[in-house]
């Protein structure tokens, strides 16, 4: 994982120890090789302390899905979060039009998120989010491009804190990468994940 300071707003020596420990766990998490993760600029006004990562699911020279994960921290706690940490995410992938038309797709995608957390044995609370489908049709000079459909998952949840008031952010990152892999249509990471249902890979990925 890229260990640059781009995602390190308030993650240095002046940050509270629980936040620094949570960030260190994110930096050192071991992830499947098809997912490239690097630090990125953290948001400025969502919380007193923030750290952000971007990830891309890569298959050869194709980007199958991408996403952003932000760790927020309010040392005194946040009433809406019911805790002092919050994870916020955006996940995107292109779909086959037939899959995008499935009326159950939003429910399935949300179940993938909660299922990824539960399969890692993670305790969390106050989940919220949206699942959005969008279709693009091209005309004029772009008319030769096939229609494209995209799924977008926006979500947030409160990771329960462990010893020292620090959540297991490495495990939450791993679960989030499980979600990314499912949305991208990657095969299961191991025998224990054989029951996972994944989206078909995109036919002609377009750079975003």
Residue pairs with C-beta under 8 A, 6 or more apart in sequence:
1 27
1 28
1 29
1 31
1 37
1 38
1 39
1 53
2 37
2 38
2 39
3 27
3 39
4 38
4 39
5 39
6 38
6 39
6 40
6 41
7 39
7 40
7 41
7 42
7 51
7 52
7 53
8 23
8 39
8 42
8 51
9 41
9 42
9 44
9 49
9 50
9 51
10 19
10 42
10 48
10 49
10 50
11 19
11 20
11 23
11 42
11 49
11 51
12 20
13 20
15 23
15 49
15 73
16 49
16 73
16 75
17 164
18 73
18 75
18 84
18 161
18 164
18 165
18 166
19 49
19 51
19 73
19 75
21 164
21 166
22 51
22 71
22 73
22 85
22 166
22 167
22 169
23 51
23 71
23 169
25 166
25 168
25 169
25 170
25 173
26 51
26 53
26 71
26 169
26 170
26 173
27 39
28 170
29 169
29 170
29 173
29 174
30 174
31 37
31 173
31 174
31 177
32 177
32 181
32 189
34 57
34 58
34 59
34 181
34 186
35 55
35 56
35 57
35 58
35 177
35 180
35 181
36 55
36 56
36 58
37 53
37 54
37 55
37 173
37 177
38 53
38 54
38 55
39 51
39 52
39 53
39 54
40 52
40 53
40 54
40 68
41 52
42 50
42 51
42 52
42 70
43 50
43 52
43 70
44 50
46 70
46 72
46 88
47 72
47 73
47 74
47 78
47 86
48 73
48 74
48 75
49 72
49 73
49 74
49 75
50 70
50 71
50 72
50 73
51 70
51 71
52 68
52 69
52 70
52 71
53 68
53 69
53 70
53 173
54 66
54 67
54 68
55 66
55 67
55 68
55 69
55 176
55 177
55 180
56 63
56 65
56 66
57 63
57 64
57 65
57 66
57 93
57 180
57 181
57 183
57 184
57 186
58 64
59 184
59 186
59 201
62 201
62 202
62 205
63 205
63 207
64 93
64 184
64 185
64 186
64 201
64 202
64 205
65 91
65 92
65 93
65 180
65 183
65 184
66 91
66 92
66 93
66 180
66 208
67 89
67 90
67 91
67 92
67 176
67 180
68 89
68 90
69 87
69 88
69 89
69 173
69 176
70 87
70 88
70 89
71 85
71 86
71 87
71 169
72 85
72 86
72 87
72 88
73 84
73 85
73 86
74 81
74 84
75 84
76 84
77 83
77 84
78 84
78 86
80 126
81 126
81 158
82 125
82 126
82 158
83 125
83 126
83 158
83 159
83 160
83 161
84 161
84 165
85 158
85 159
85 161
85 167
85 169
86 156
86 157
86 158
86 159
87 156
87 157
87 158
87 159
87 169
87 172
87 176
88 155
88 156
89 153
89 154
89 155
89 156
89 176
90 152
90 153
90 154
91 152
91 153
91 179
91 180
91 183
92 150
92 151
92 152
92 153
92 208
93 150
93 151
93 183
93 184
93 185
93 199
93 202
94 148
94 149
94 150
94 151
94 202
94 205
94 206
95 133
95 149
95 150
95 151
95 199
95 200
95 202
96 149
96 199
96 200
96 202
96 203
97 135
97 147
97 149
99 105
99 149
99 199
99 200
100 133
100 135
100 149
100 150
100 151
102 108
105 131
105 133
105 151
106 131
106 133
107 131
108 197
109 131
109 151
109 153
109 183
110 129
110 131
110 153
110 155
112 179
112 182
112 183
113 127
113 129
113 153
113 155
113 179
114 127
116 175
116 176
116 178
116 179
116 182
117 124
117 157
117 172
117 175
119 175
119 178
119 193
120 171
120 172
120 174
120 175
120 178
121 171
122 159
122 160
122 168
122 171
122 172
122 175
123 159
123 160
124 157
124 158
124 159
124 160
124 172
125 157
125 158
125 160
126 156
126 157
126 158
127 155
127 156
127 157
128 155
128 156
128 157
129 153
129 154
129 155
129 156
130 153
130 154
130 155
131 151
131 152
131 153
132 151
132 152
132 153
132 154
133 149
133 150
133 151
133 152
134 149
134 150
134 152
135 147
135 148
135 149
135 150
136 147
136 148
136 149
136 150
137 147
138 144
138 145
138 146
138 147
145 206
146 203
146 204
148 206
151 183
151 199
153 179
153 183
159 167
159 168
159 169
159 172
160 167
161 167
162 168
178 189
178 193
181 189
181 198
182 196
182 197
182 198
182 199
183 198
183 199
184 198
184 199
184 201
185 198
185 199
185 200
185 201
185 202
186 198
187 198
188 194
188 196
188 198
